[in-house]
Amino acid sequence: MKYSKIRTGIFQSRPNRFIAYVEIDGNVETCHVKNTGRCKELLIPGVTVYLEEHDNPNRKTKYSIIGVQKGIRMINMDSQAPNKVVYEWIKAGGLFPDVKLIKTEKTYGNSRFDLYVETSEKRNYIEVKGVTLEDNGVVRFPDAPTERGIKHIHELVSCVKEGYDAYIIFVVQMKDVKYFEPNDITHPAFGQALREAKEQGVHILAMDCNVKEDQLNIRKSVDVRLKRGK
């Protein structure tokens, strides 16, 4: 996926989940944060952030933060981007060689999954999770407890039991990481649900991305480690 008009700025502060103050060309601007997660390890005063500039005069904010520089690593932190890049990747044949149908926001049971894909042989429900939490090359999800995430996992297990294929795809919004693992310290129940889902036949994938100031694209698979301490 590709963004239009990109600017850089210096992050100042984040008074709430939705907005941040960013210095752009010497002026402090109120910017939309396209990620409601904590992101405390990313949005540190003084770091360089990447912003998309909007032309819509009806918007309350002219800029949206879409990325951040963490040391030498550029990280995309747009929470809407993972669904878009997975959609593009699947449509281009990245996961299945013979896609016949792709639907977004498909309802199943009490959940609405990000993607529903039909091939000549299979019907697949897919849930996408964006990953921005990184520590020494290890990436983890979630960065905050997510009961909604556990609910989705349980529903995917139900999909498998009813004959569908089911996937959870963790989109690592950066590249050159060592491996992915569930964040058992922050939310052990999510990690346990993920392990149980794997045993029940849910496919657990992690894919890293090529990240540029104005682009994000799926790059290659990342090793998934579900066992504790390994």
PyMOL CGO cylinders between C-alpha atoms (Angstrom):
from pymol import cmd
from pymol.cgo import CYLINDER

trace = [
    CYLINDER, 0.00, 0.00, 0.00, 1.09, 3.55, -0.66, 0.3, 1, 1, 1, 1, 1, 1,
    CYLINDER, 1.09, 3.55, -0.66, 0.51, 6.82, 1.13, 0.3, 1, 1, 1, 1, 1, 1,
    CYLINDER, 0.51, 6.82, 1.13, 0.34, 10.26, -0.42, 0.3, 1, 1, 1, 1, 1, 1,
    CYLINDER, 0.34, 10.26, -0.42, 1.97, 13.47, 0.92, 0.3, 1, 1, 1, 1, 1, 1,
    CYLINDER, 1.97, 13.47, 0.92, 4.42, 12.40, 3.63, 0.3, 1, 1, 1, 1, 1, 1,
    CYLINDER, 4.42, 12.40, 3.63, 6.04, 14.79, 6.09, 0.3, 1, 1, 1, 1, 1, 1,
    CYLINDER, 6.04, 14.79, 6.09, 8.47, 14.25, 8.94, 0.3, 1, 1, 1, 1, 1, 1,
    CYLINDER, 8.47, 14.25, 8.94, 8.27, 15.78, 12.37, 0.3, 1, 1, 1, 1, 1, 1,
    CYLINDER, 8.27, 15.78, 12.37, 9.52, 15.57, 15.94, 0.3, 1, 1, 1, 1, 1, 1,
    CYLINDER, 9.52, 15.57, 15.94, 7.16, 13.95, 18.43, 0.3, 1, 1, 1, 1, 1, 1,
    CYLINDER, 7.16, 13.95, 18.43, 6.41, 16.07, 21.49, 0.3, 1, 1, 1, 1, 1, 1,
    CYLINDER, 6.41, 16.07, 21.49, 3.64, 14.44, 23.53, 0.3, 1, 1, 1, 1, 1, 1,
    CYLINDER, 3.64, 14.44, 23.53, 0.42, 12.41, 23.37, 0.3, 1, 1, 1, 1, 1, 1,
    CYLINDER, 0.42, 12.41, 23.37, -2.32, 13.77, 25.64, 0.3, 1, 1, 1, 1, 1, 1,
    CYLINDER, -2.32, 13.77, 25.64, -4.72, 10.95, 24.74, 0.3, 1, 1, 1, 1, 1, 1,
    CYLINDER, -4.72, 10.95, 24.74, -5.04, 7.90, 22.50, 0.3, 1, 1, 1, 1, 1, 1,
    CYLINDER, -5.04, 7.90, 22.50, -6.21, 9.84, 19.48, 0.3, 1, 1, 1, 1, 1, 1,
    CYLINDER, -6.21, 9.84, 19.48, -4.00, 12.89, 19.17, 0.3, 1, 1, 1, 1, 1, 1,
    CYLINDER, -4.00, 12.89, 19.17, -0.37, 13.91, 19.56, 0.3, 1, 1, 1, 1, 1, 1,
    CYLINDER, -0.37, 13.91, 19.56, 1.60, 17.12, 19.41, 0.3, 1, 1, 1, 1, 1, 1,
    CYLINDER, 1.60, 17.12, 19.41, 4.32, 17.08, 16.77, 0.3, 1, 1, 1, 1, 1, 1,
    CYLINDER, 4.32, 17.08, 16.77, 6.79, 19.76, 15.75, 0.3, 1, 1, 1, 1, 1, 1,
    CYLINDER, 6.79, 19.76, 15.75, 6.69, 20.23, 11.98, 0.3, 1, 1, 1, 1, 1, 1,
    CYLINDER, 6.69, 20.23, 11.98, 8.91, 22.87, 10.38, 0.3, 1, 1, 1, 1, 1, 1,
    CYLINDER, 8.91, 22.87, 10.38, 9.29, 24.66, 13.71, 0.3, 1, 1, 1, 1, 1, 1,
    CYLINDER, 9.29, 24.66, 13.71, 5.57, 24.73, 14.53, 0.3, 1, 1, 1, 1, 1, 1,
    CYLINDER, 5.57, 24.73, 14.53, 3.79, 22.40, 16.97, 0.3, 1, 1, 1, 1, 1, 1,
    CYLINDER, 3.79, 22.40, 16.97, 0.80, 20.78, 15.25, 0.3, 1, 1, 1, 1, 1, 1,
    CYLINDER, 0.80, 20.78, 15.25, -2.04, 18.67, 16.64, 0.3, 1, 1, 1, 1, 1, 1,
    CYLINDER, -2.04, 18.67, 16.64, -1.92, 15.34, 14.78, 0.3, 1, 1, 1, 1, 1, 1,
    CYLINDER, -1.92, 15.34, 14.78, -4.14, 12.28, 14.63, 0.3, 1, 1, 1, 1, 1, 1,
    CYLINDER, -4.14, 12.28, 14.63, -2.55, 9.06, 15.91, 0.3, 1, 1, 1, 1, 1, 1,
    CYLINDER, -2.55, 9.06, 15.91, -3.55, 6.15, 13.64, 0.3, 1, 1, 1, 1, 1, 1,
    CYLINDER, -3.55, 6.15, 13.64, -3.04, 3.64, 16.43, 0.3, 1, 1, 1, 1, 1, 1,
    CYLINDER, -3.04, 3.64, 16.43, -5.00, 3.55, 19.69, 0.3, 1, 1, 1, 1, 1, 1,
    CYLINDER, -5.00, 3.55, 19.69, -2.53, 1.13, 21.32, 0.3, 1, 1, 1, 1, 1, 1,
    CYLINDER, -2.53, 1.13, 21.32, -0.16, 2.26, 24.04, 0.3, 1, 1, 1, 1, 1, 1,
    CYLINDER, -0.16, 2.26, 24.04, 2.94, 2.54, 21.80, 0.3, 1, 1, 1, 1, 1, 1,
    CYLINDER, 2.94, 2.54, 21.80, 4.88, 3.91, 24.78, 0.3, 1, 1, 1, 1, 1, 1,
    CYLINDER, 4.88, 3.91, 24.78, 8.12, 2.37, 23.52, 0.3, 1, 1, 1, 1, 1, 1,
    CYLINDER, 8.12, 2.37, 23.52, 7.66, 4.15, 20.18, 0.3, 1, 1, 1, 1, 1, 1,
    CYLINDER, 7.66, 4.15, 20.18, 6.23, 7.57, 20.89, 0.3, 1, 1, 1, 1, 1, 1,
    CYLINDER, 6.23, 7.57, 20.89, 9.01, 9.03, 22.98, 0.3, 1, 1, 1, 1, 1, 1,
    CYLINDER, 9.01, 9.03, 22.98, 9.54, 12.80, 23.06, 0.3, 1, 1, 1, 1, 1, 1,
    CYLINDER, 9.54, 12.80, 23.06, 12.17, 13.79, 20.51, 0.3, 1, 1, 1, 1, 1, 1,
    CYLINDER, 12.17, 13.79, 20.51, 11.82, 10.85, 18.10, 0.3, 1, 1, 1, 1, 1, 1,
    CYLINDER, 11.82, 10.85, 18.10, 11.26, 11.36, 14.39, 0.3, 1, 1, 1, 1, 1, 1,
    CYLINDER, 11.26, 11.36, 14.39, 7.76, 10.52, 13.23, 0.3, 1, 1, 1, 1, 1, 1,
    CYLINDER, 7.76, 10.52, 13.23, 6.33, 10.18, 9.74, 0.3, 1, 1, 1, 1, 1, 1,
    CYLINDER, 6.33, 10.18, 9.74, 3.03, 11.83, 8.96, 0.3, 1, 1, 1, 1, 1, 1,
    CYLINDER, 3.03, 11.83, 8.96, 0.50, 11.74, 6.15, 0.3, 1, 1, 1, 1, 1, 1,
    CYLINDER, 0.50, 11.74, 6.15, -0.74, 15.19, 5.21, 0.3, 1, 1, 1, 1, 1, 1,
    CYLINDER, -0.74, 15.19, 5.21, -4.45, 15.46, 4.40, 0.3, 1, 1, 1, 1, 1, 1,
    CYLINDER, -4.45, 15.46, 4.40, -6.16, 17.90, 2.06, 0.3, 1, 1, 1, 1, 1, 1,
    CYLINDER, -6.16, 17.90, 2.06, -9.67, 17.47, 3.48, 0.3, 1, 1, 1, 1, 1, 1,
    CYLINDER, -9.67, 17.47, 3.48, -10.71, 20.86, 4.94, 0.3, 1, 1, 1, 1, 1, 1,
    CYLINDER, -10.71, 20.86, 4.94, -13.36, 19.15, 7.10, 0.3, 1, 1, 1, 1, 1, 1,
    CYLINDER, -13.36, 19.15, 7.10, -10.81, 17.16, 9.09, 0.3, 1, 1, 1, 1, 1, 1,
    CYLINDER, -10.81, 17.16, 9.09, -10.02, 18.32, 12.61, 0.3, 1, 1, 1, 1, 1, 1,
    CYLINDER, -10.02, 18.32, 12.61, -6.33, 17.48, 12.08, 0.3, 1, 1, 1, 1, 1, 1,
    CYLINDER, -6.33, 17.48, 12.08, -4.23, 18.10, 9.01, 0.3, 1, 1, 1, 1, 1, 1,
    CYLINDER, -4.23, 18.10, 9.01, -1.73, 15.33, 9.75, 0.3, 1, 1, 1, 1, 1, 1,
    CYLINDER, -1.73, 15.33, 9.75, -1.82, 11.66, 10.84, 0.3, 1, 1, 1, 1, 1, 1,
    CYLINDER, -1.82, 11.66, 10.84, 1.12, 9.81, 12.37, 0.3, 1, 1, 1, 1, 1, 1,
    CYLINDER, 1.12, 9.81, 12.37, 1.76, 6.67, 10.34, 0.3, 1, 1, 1, 1, 1, 1,
    CYLINDER, 1.76, 6.67, 10.34, 5.32, 5.74, 11.32, 0.3, 1, 1, 1, 1, 1, 1,
    CYLINDER, 5.32, 5.74, 11.32, 8.16, 6.31, 13.73, 0.3, 1, 1, 1, 1, 1, 1,
    CYLINDER, 8.16, 6.31, 13.73, 11.92, 5.97, 13.79, 0.3, 1, 1, 1, 1, 1, 1,
    CYLINDER, 11.92, 5.97, 13.79, 13.14, 3.63, 16.53, 0.3, 1, 1, 1, 1, 1, 1,
    CYLINDER, 13.14, 3.63, 16.53, 16.92, 3.76, 16.41, 0.3, 1, 1, 1, 1, 1, 1,
    CYLINDER, 16.92, 3.76, 16.41, 17.93, 2.59, 12.93, 0.3, 1, 1, 1, 1, 1, 1,
    CYLINDER, 17.93, 2.59, 12.93, 14.59, 0.84, 12.47, 0.3, 1, 1, 1, 1, 1, 1,
    CYLINDER, 14.59, 0.84, 12.47, 11.61, 2.44, 10.79, 0.3, 1, 1, 1, 1, 1, 1,
    CYLINDER, 11.61, 2.44, 10.79, 8.29, 1.14, 12.10, 0.3, 1, 1, 1, 1, 1, 1,
    CYLINDER, 8.29, 1.14, 12.10, 4.90, 1.67, 10.53, 0.3, 1, 1, 1, 1, 1, 1,
    CYLINDER, 4.90, 1.67, 10.53, 2.32, 2.20, 13.29, 0.3, 1, 1, 1, 1, 1, 1,
    CYLINDER, 2.32, 2.20, 13.29, -0.83, 2.73, 11.24, 0.3, 1, 1, 1, 1, 1, 1,
    CYLINDER, -0.83, 2.73, 11.24, -3.30, 0.24, 12.71, 0.3, 1, 1, 1, 1, 1, 1,
    CYLINDER, -3.30, 0.24, 12.71, -5.39, 0.29, 9.51, 0.3, 1, 1, 1, 1, 1, 1,
    CYLINDER, -5.39, 0.29, 9.51, -2.47, -0.68, 7.30, 0.3, 1, 1, 1, 1, 1, 1,
    CYLINDER, -2.47, -0.68, 7.30, -2.10, -4.41, 8.16, 0.3, 1, 1, 1, 1, 1, 1,
    CYLINDER, -2.10, -4.41, 8.16, -5.54, -5.30, 6.76, 0.3, 1, 1, 1, 1, 1, 1,
    CYLINDER, -5.54, -5.30, 6.76, -4.80, -3.41, 3.56, 0.3, 1, 1, 1, 1, 1, 1,
    CYLINDER, -4.80, -3.41, 3.56, -1.40, -4.98, 2.94, 0.3, 1, 1, 1, 1, 1, 1,
    CYLINDER, -1.40, -4.98, 2.94, -2.69, -8.50, 3.65, 0.3, 1, 1, 1, 1, 1, 1,
    CYLINDER, -2.69, -8.50, 3.65, -5.59, -7.92, 1.27, 0.3, 1, 1, 1, 1, 1, 1,
    CYLINDER, -5.59, -7.92, 1.27, -3.16, -6.80, -1.45, 0.3, 1, 1, 1, 1, 1, 1,
    CYLINDER, -3.16, -6.80, -1.45, -0.81, -9.71, -0.71, 0.3, 1, 1, 1, 1, 1, 1,
    CYLINDER, -0.81, -9.71, -0.71, -3.56, -12.32, -0.89, 0.3, 1, 1, 1, 1, 1, 1,
    CYLINDER, -3.56, -12.32, -0.89, -5.07, -10.78, -4.01, 0.3, 1, 1, 1, 1, 1, 1,
    CYLINDER, -5.07, -10.78, -4.01, -1.65, -11.02, -5.67, 0.3, 1, 1, 1, 1, 1, 1,
    CYLINDER, -1.65, -11.02, -5.67, -1.41, -14.75, -4.82, 0.3, 1, 1, 1, 1, 1, 1,
    CYLINDER, -1.41, -14.75, -4.82, 0.85, -14.43, -1.79, 0.3, 1, 1, 1, 1, 1, 1,
    CYLINDER, 0.85, -14.43, -1.79, -1.04, -16.91, 0.41, 0.3, 1, 1, 1, 1, 1, 1,
    CYLINDER, -1.04, -16.91, 0.41, -3.20, -18.92, -2.01, 0.3, 1, 1, 1, 1, 1, 1,
    CYLINDER, -3.20, -18.92, -2.01, -2.42, -19.59, -5.69, 0.3, 1, 1, 1, 1, 1, 1,
    CYLINDER, -2.42, -19.59, -5.69, -6.05, -19.59, -6.89, 0.3, 1, 1, 1, 1, 1, 1,
    CYLINDER, -6.05, -19.59, -6.89, -8.12, -16.95, -5.12, 0.3, 1, 1, 1, 1, 1, 1,
    CYLINDER, -8.12, -16.95, -5.12, -11.70, -16.90, -6.38, 0.3, 1, 1, 1, 1, 1, 1,
    CYLINDER, -11.70, -16.90, -6.38, -13.28, -14.50, -3.88, 0.3, 1, 1, 1, 1, 1, 1,
    CYLINDER, -13.28, -14.50, -3.88, -12.14, -12.04, -1.22, 0.3, 1, 1, 1, 1, 1, 1,
    CYLINDER, -12.14, -12.04, -1.22, -14.50, -10.30, 1.17, 0.3, 1, 1, 1, 1, 1, 1,
    CYLINDER, -14.50, -10.30, 1.17, -13.62, -7.89, 3.96, 0.3, 1, 1, 1, 1, 1, 1,
    CYLINDER, -13.62, -7.89, 3.96, -15.31, -7.59, 7.36, 0.3, 1, 1, 1, 1, 1, 1,
    CYLINDER, -15.31, -7.59, 7.36, -17.07, -10.97, 7.06, 0.3, 1, 1, 1, 1, 1, 1,
    CYLINDER, -17.07, -10.97, 7.06, -19.35, -11.96, 9.94, 0.3, 1, 1, 1, 1, 1, 1,
    CYLINDER, -19.35, -11.96, 9.94, -19.12, -15.41, 11.49, 0.3, 1, 1, 1, 1, 1, 1,
    CYLINDER, -19.12, -15.41, 11.49, -20.91, -16.28, 14.72, 0.3, 1, 1, 1, 1, 1, 1,
    CYLINDER, -20.91, -16.28, 14.72, -20.46, -13.38, 17.11, 0.3, 1, 1, 1, 1, 1, 1,
    CYLINDER, -20.46, -13.38, 17.11, -17.33, -12.07, 15.40, 0.3, 1, 1, 1, 1, 1, 1,
    CYLINDER, -17.33, -12.07, 15.40, -16.52, -10.11, 12.28, 0.3, 1, 1, 1, 1, 1, 1,
    CYLINDER, -16.52, -10.11, 12.28, -13.29, -11.30, 10.73, 0.3, 1, 1, 1, 1, 1, 1,
    CYLINDER, -13.29, -11.30, 10.73, -11.01, -9.12, 8.65, 0.3, 1, 1, 1, 1, 1, 1,
    CYLINDER, -11.01, -9.12, 8.65, -11.07, -11.32, 5.55, 0.3, 1, 1, 1, 1, 1, 1,
    CYLINDER, -11.07, -11.32, 5.55, -12.96, -14.22, 4.03, 0.3, 1, 1, 1, 1, 1, 1,
    CYLINDER, -12.96, -14.22, 4.03, -11.26, -15.92, 1.09, 0.3, 1, 1, 1, 1, 1, 1,
    CYLINDER, -11.26, -15.92, 1.09, -12.47, -18.67, -1.20, 0.3, 1, 1, 1, 1, 1, 1,
    CYLINDER, -12.47, -18.67, -1.20, -10.20, -20.76, -3.40, 0.3, 1, 1, 1, 1, 1, 1,
    CYLINDER, -10.20, -20.76, -3.40, -11.12, -23.64, -5.69, 0.3, 1, 1, 1, 1, 1, 1,
    CYLINDER, -11.12, -23.64, -5.69, -10.81, -26.04, -2.76, 0.3, 1, 1, 1, 1, 1, 1,
    CYLINDER, -10.81, -26.04, -2.76, -11.11, -24.11, 0.52, 0.3, 1, 1, 1, 1, 1, 1,
    CYLINDER, -11.11, -24.11, 0.52, -13.10, -21.48, 2.39, 0.3, 1, 1, 1, 1, 1, 1,
    CYLINDER, -13.10, -21.48, 2.39, -10.93, -19.44, 4.71, 0.3, 1, 1, 1, 1, 1, 1,
    CYLINDER, -10.93, -19.44, 4.71, -11.55, -16.99, 7.55, 0.3, 1, 1, 1, 1, 1, 1,
    CYLINDER, -11.55, -16.99, 7.55, -8.62, -14.72, 8.31, 0.3, 1, 1, 1, 1, 1, 1,
    CYLINDER, -8.62, -14.72, 8.31, -7.97, -12.40, 11.24, 0.3, 1, 1, 1, 1, 1, 1,
    CYLINDER, -7.97, -12.40, 11.24, -5.16, -9.84, 10.90, 0.3, 1, 1, 1, 1, 1, 1,
    CYLINDER, -5.16, -9.84, 10.90, -3.19, -8.34, 13.79, 0.3, 1, 1, 1, 1, 1, 1,
    CYLINDER, -3.19, -8.34, 13.79, -0.66, -5.54, 13.46, 0.3, 1, 1, 1, 1, 1, 1,
    CYLINDER, -0.66, -5.54, 13.46, 2.56, -5.87, 15.46, 0.3, 1, 1, 1, 1, 1, 1,
    CYLINDER, 2.56, -5.87, 15.46, 4.64, -2.84, 16.45, 0.3, 1, 1, 1, 1, 1, 1,
    CYLINDER, 4.64, -2.84, 16.45, 6.11, -4.05, 19.77, 0.3, 1, 1, 1, 1, 1, 1,
    CYLINDER, 6.11, -4.05, 19.77, 9.79, -4.96, 19.34, 0.3, 1, 1, 1, 1, 1, 1,
    CYLINDER, 9.79, -4.96, 19.34, 12.59, -5.67, 21.80, 0.3, 1, 1, 1, 1, 1, 1,
    CYLINDER, 12.59, -5.67, 21.80, 16.08, -6.61, 20.59, 0.3, 1, 1, 1, 1, 1, 1,
    CYLINDER, 16.08, -6.61, 20.59, 14.68, -8.02, 17.38, 0.3, 1, 1, 1, 1, 1, 1,
    CYLINDER, 14.68, -8.02, 17.38, 11.91, -10.04, 19.04, 0.3, 1, 1, 1, 1, 1, 1,
    CYLINDER, 11.91, -10.04, 19.04, 8.38, -8.90, 18.18, 0.3, 1, 1, 1, 1, 1, 1,
    CYLINDER, 8.38, -8.90, 18.18, 5.34, -9.56, 20.36, 0.3, 1, 1, 1, 1, 1, 1,
    CYLINDER, 5.34, -9.56, 20.36, 1.58, -9.16, 20.42, 0.3, 1, 1, 1, 1, 1, 1,
    CYLINDER, 1.58, -9.16, 20.42, -0.40, -7.73, 22.13, 0.3, 1, 1, 1, 1, 1, 1,
    CYLINDER, -0.40, -7.73, 22.13, 1.05, -4.58, 23.69, 0.3, 1, 1, 1, 1, 1, 1,
    CYLINDER, 1.05, -4.58, 23.69, -2.01, -4.35, 25.97, 0.3, 1, 1, 1, 1, 1, 1,
    CYLINDER, -2.01, -4.35, 25.97, -4.59, -6.92, 27.18, 0.3, 1, 1, 1, 1, 1, 1,
    CYLINDER, -4.59, -6.92, 27.18, -7.13, -7.75, 24.46, 0.3, 1, 1, 1, 1, 1, 1,
    CYLINDER, -7.13, -7.75, 24.46, -10.23, -9.71, 25.38, 0.3, 1, 1, 1, 1, 1, 1,
    CYLINDER, -10.23, -9.71, 25.38, -11.52, -9.02, 21.88, 0.3, 1, 1, 1, 1, 1, 1,
    CYLINDER, -11.52, -9.02, 21.88, -8.44, -10.77, 20.49, 0.3, 1, 1, 1, 1, 1, 1,
    CYLINDER, -8.44, -10.77, 20.49, -9.16, -13.87, 22.58, 0.3, 1, 1, 1, 1, 1, 1,
    CYLINDER, -9.16, -13.87, 22.58, -12.77, -13.86, 21.39, 0.3, 1, 1, 1, 1, 1, 1,
    CYLINDER, -12.77, -13.86, 21.39, -11.58, -13.86, 17.78, 0.3, 1, 1, 1, 1, 1, 1,
    CYLINDER, -11.58, -13.86, 17.78, -9.25, -16.79, 18.46, 0.3, 1, 1, 1, 1, 1, 1,
    CYLINDER, -9.25, -16.79, 18.46, -12.07, -18.86, 19.95, 0.3, 1, 1, 1, 1, 1, 1,
    CYLINDER, -12.07, -18.86, 19.95, -14.32, -18.07, 17.00, 0.3, 1, 1, 1, 1, 1, 1,
    CYLINDER, -14.32, -18.07, 17.00, -11.59, -19.17, 14.57, 0.3, 1, 1, 1, 1, 1, 1,
    CYLINDER, -11.59, -19.17, 14.57, -11.40, -22.50, 16.36, 0.3, 1, 1, 1, 1, 1, 1,
    CYLINDER, -11.40, -22.50, 16.36, -15.16, -22.82, 15.80, 0.3, 1, 1, 1, 1, 1, 1,
    CYLINDER, -15.16, -22.82, 15.80, -14.59, -22.13, 12.11, 0.3, 1, 1, 1, 1, 1, 1,
    CYLINDER, -14.59, -22.13, 12.11, -12.15, -25.03, 11.89, 0.3, 1, 1, 1, 1, 1, 1,
    CYLINDER, -12.15, -25.03, 11.89, -14.60, -27.35, 13.63, 0.3, 1, 1, 1, 1, 1, 1,
    CYLINDER, -14.60, -27.35, 13.63, -17.23, -26.47, 11.03, 0.3, 1, 1, 1, 1, 1, 1,
    CYLINDER, -17.23, -26.47, 11.03, -14.94, -27.28, 8.10, 0.3, 1, 1, 1, 1, 1, 1,
    CYLINDER, -14.94, -27.28, 8.10, -13.42, -23.93, 7.25, 0.3, 1, 1, 1, 1, 1, 1,
    CYLINDER, -13.42, -23.93, 7.25, -9.73, -23.13, 7.23, 0.3, 1, 1, 1, 1, 1, 1,
    CYLINDER, -9.73, -23.13, 7.23, -8.77, -20.38, 9.66, 0.3, 1, 1, 1, 1, 1, 1,
    CYLINDER, -8.77, -20.38, 9.66, -5.75, -18.09, 9.87, 0.3, 1, 1, 1, 1, 1, 1,
    CYLINDER, -5.75, -18.09, 9.87, -4.35, -15.51, 12.22, 0.3, 1, 1, 1, 1, 1, 1,
    CYLINDER, -4.35, -15.51, 12.22, -1.80, -13.37, 10.40, 0.3, 1, 1, 1, 1, 1, 1,
    CYLINDER, -1.80, -13.37, 10.40, 0.43, -11.17, 12.51, 0.3, 1, 1, 1, 1, 1, 1,
    CYLINDER, 0.43, -11.17, 12.51, 1.70, -8.35, 10.33, 0.3, 1, 1, 1, 1, 1, 1,
    CYLINDER, 1.70, -8.35, 10.33, 5.05, -7.20, 11.70, 0.3, 1, 1, 1, 1, 1, 1,
    CYLINDER, 5.05, -7.20, 11.70, 5.14, -3.54, 10.69, 0.3, 1, 1, 1, 1, 1, 1,
    CYLINDER, 5.14, -3.54, 10.69, 8.92, -3.51, 10.27, 0.3, 1, 1, 1, 1, 1, 1,
    CYLINDER, 8.92, -3.51, 10.27, 11.59, -5.83, 8.85, 0.3, 1, 1, 1, 1, 1, 1,
    CYLINDER, 11.59, -5.83, 8.85, 14.68, -7.79, 9.88, 0.3, 1, 1, 1, 1, 1, 1,
    CYLINDER, 14.68, -7.79, 9.88, 13.32, -9.20, 13.14, 0.3, 1, 1, 1, 1, 1, 1,
    CYLINDER, 13.32, -9.20, 13.14, 14.38, -12.44, 14.83, 0.3, 1, 1, 1, 1, 1, 1,
    CYLINDER, 14.38, -12.44, 14.83, 11.04, -14.08, 15.60, 0.3, 1, 1, 1, 1, 1, 1,
    CYLINDER, 11.04, -14.08, 15.60, 7.47, -13.50, 16.79, 0.3, 1, 1, 1, 1, 1, 1,
    CYLINDER, 7.47, -13.50, 16.79, 5.99, -14.69, 20.08, 0.3, 1, 1, 1, 1, 1, 1,
    CYLINDER, 5.99, -14.69, 20.08, 2.84, -13.93, 22.09, 0.3, 1, 1, 1, 1, 1, 1,
    CYLINDER, 2.84, -13.93, 22.09, 3.29, -11.36, 24.81, 0.3, 1, 1, 1, 1, 1, 1,
    CYLINDER, 3.29, -11.36, 24.81, 2.74, -13.65, 27.79, 0.3, 1, 1, 1, 1, 1, 1,
    CYLINDER, 2.74, -13.65, 27.79, 3.87, -11.03, 30.29, 0.3, 1, 1, 1, 1, 1, 1,
    CYLINDER, 3.87, -11.03, 30.29, 1.24, -8.49, 29.20, 0.3, 1, 1, 1, 1, 1, 1,
    CYLINDER, 1.24, -8.49, 29.20, -1.60, -10.92, 28.48, 0.3, 1, 1, 1, 1, 1, 1,
    CYLINDER, -1.60, -10.92, 28.48, -0.88, -14.59, 29.28, 0.3, 1, 1, 1, 1, 1, 1,
    CYLINDER, -0.88, -14.59, 29.28, -4.44, -15.62, 28.42, 0.3, 1, 1, 1, 1, 1, 1,
    CYLINDER, -4.44, -15.62, 28.42, -3.97, -14.47, 24.84, 0.3, 1, 1, 1, 1, 1, 1,
    CYLINDER, -3.97, -14.47, 24.84, -0.83, -16.57, 24.48, 0.3, 1, 1, 1, 1, 1, 1,
    CYLINDER, -0.83, -16.57, 24.48, -2.58, -19.60, 25.92, 0.3, 1, 1, 1, 1, 1, 1,
    CYLINDER, -2.58, -19.60, 25.92, -5.54, -19.14, 23.57, 0.3, 1, 1, 1, 1, 1, 1,
    CYLINDER, -5.54, -19.14, 23.57, -3.15, -18.87, 20.63, 0.3, 1, 1, 1, 1, 1, 1,
    CYLINDER, -3.15, -18.87, 20.63, -1.41, -22.11, 21.56, 0.3, 1, 1, 1, 1, 1, 1,
    CYLINDER, -1.41, -22.11, 21.56, -4.70, -23.93, 21.94, 0.3, 1, 1, 1, 1, 1, 1,
    CYLINDER, -4.70, -23.93, 21.94, -5.89, -22.60, 18.59, 0.3, 1, 1, 1, 1, 1, 1,
    CYLINDER, -5.89, -22.60, 18.59, -2.74, -23.90, 16.92, 0.3, 1, 1, 1, 1, 1, 1,
    CYLINDER, -2.74, -23.90, 16.92, -3.44, -27.35, 18.39, 0.3, 1, 1, 1, 1, 1, 1,
    CYLINDER, -3.44, -27.35, 18.39, -6.99, -27.17, 17.01, 0.3, 1, 1, 1, 1, 1, 1,
    CYLINDER, -6.99, -27.17, 17.01, -5.78, -26.47, 13.48, 0.3, 1, 1, 1, 1, 1, 1,
    CYLINDER, -5.78, -26.47, 13.48, -5.80, -22.67, 13.22, 0.3, 1, 1, 1, 1, 1, 1,
    CYLINDER, -5.80, -22.67, 13.22, -2.88, -21.50, 11.07, 0.3, 1, 1, 1, 1, 1, 1,
    CYLINDER, -2.88, -21.50, 11.07, -0.67, -18.99, 12.89, 0.3, 1, 1, 1, 1, 1, 1,
    CYLINDER, -0.67, -18.99, 12.89, 1.48, -16.88, 10.56, 0.3, 1, 1, 1, 1, 1, 1,
    CYLINDER, 1.48, -16.88, 10.56, 3.72, -13.86, 11.01, 0.3, 1, 1, 1, 1, 1, 1,
    CYLINDER, 3.72, -13.86, 11.01, 4.87, -11.76, 8.07, 0.3, 1, 1, 1, 1, 1, 1,
    CYLINDER, 4.87, -11.76, 8.07, 7.29, -8.85, 8.16, 0.3, 1, 1, 1, 1, 1, 1,
    CYLINDER, 7.29, -8.85, 8.16, 7.10, -5.81, 5.89, 0.3, 1, 1, 1, 1, 1, 1,
    CYLINDER, 7.10, -5.81, 5.89, 9.17, -3.58, 3.72, 0.3, 1, 1, 1, 1, 1, 1,
    CYLINDER, 9.17, -3.58, 3.72, 8.65, -0.16, 5.28, 0.3, 1, 1, 1, 1, 1, 1,
    CYLINDER, 8.65, -0.16, 5.28, 9.31, 3.14, 3.56, 0.3, 1, 1, 1, 1, 1, 1,
    CYLINDER, 9.31, 3.14, 3.56, 8.17, 6.63, 4.41, 0.3, 1, 1, 1, 1, 1, 1,
    CYLINDER, 8.17, 6.63, 4.41, 5.29, 6.34, 1.96, 0.3, 1, 1, 1, 1, 1, 1,
    CYLINDER, 5.29, 6.34, 1.96, 4.85, 2.57, 1.56, 0.3, 1, 1, 1, 1, 1, 1,
    CYLINDER, 4.85, 2.57, 1.56, 4.15, -0.67, 3.39, 0.3, 1, 1, 1, 1, 1, 1,
    CYLINDER, 4.15, -0.67, 3.39, 4.24, -4.10, 1.73, 0.3, 1, 1, 1, 1, 1, 1,
    CYLINDER, 4.24, -4.10, 1.73, 4.38, -7.71, 2.92, 0.3, 1, 1, 1, 1, 1, 1,
    CYLINDER, 4.38, -7.71, 2.92, 7.95, -9.00, 2.62, 0.3, 1, 1, 1, 1, 1, 1,
    CYLINDER, 7.95, -9.00, 2.62, 8.49, -12.51, 4.02, 0.3, 1, 1, 1, 1, 1, 1,
    CYLINDER, 8.49, -12.51, 4.02, 7.50, -14.92, 6.78, 0.3, 1, 1, 1, 1, 1, 1,
    CYLINDER, 7.50, -14.92, 6.78, 8.81, -14.61, 10.33, 0.3, 1, 1, 1, 1, 1, 1,
    CYLINDER, 8.81, -14.61, 10.33, 9.46, -17.54, 12.66, 0.3, 1, 1, 1, 1, 1, 1,
    CYLINDER, 9.46, -17.54, 12.66, 6.56, -18.01, 15.08, 0.3, 1, 1, 1, 1, 1, 1,
    CYLINDER, 6.56, -18.01, 15.08, 7.50, -19.33, 18.54, 0.3, 1, 1, 1, 1, 1, 1,
    CYLINDER, 7.50, -19.33, 18.54, 4.54, -20.27, 20.69, 0.3, 1, 1, 1, 1, 1, 1,
    CYLINDER, 4.54, -20.27, 20.69, 6.22, -22.31, 23.39, 0.3, 1, 1, 1, 1, 1, 1,
    CYLINDER, 6.22, -22.31, 23.39, 7.00, -20.39, 26.55, 0.3, 1, 1, 1, 1, 1, 1,
    CYLINDER, 7.00, -20.39, 26.55, 10.68, -19.56, 27.00, 0.3, 1, 1, 1, 1, 1, 1,
    CYLINDER, 10.68, -19.56, 27.00, 11.65, -20.75, 23.52, 0.3, 1, 1, 1, 1, 1, 1,
]
cmd.load_cgo(trace, "trace")
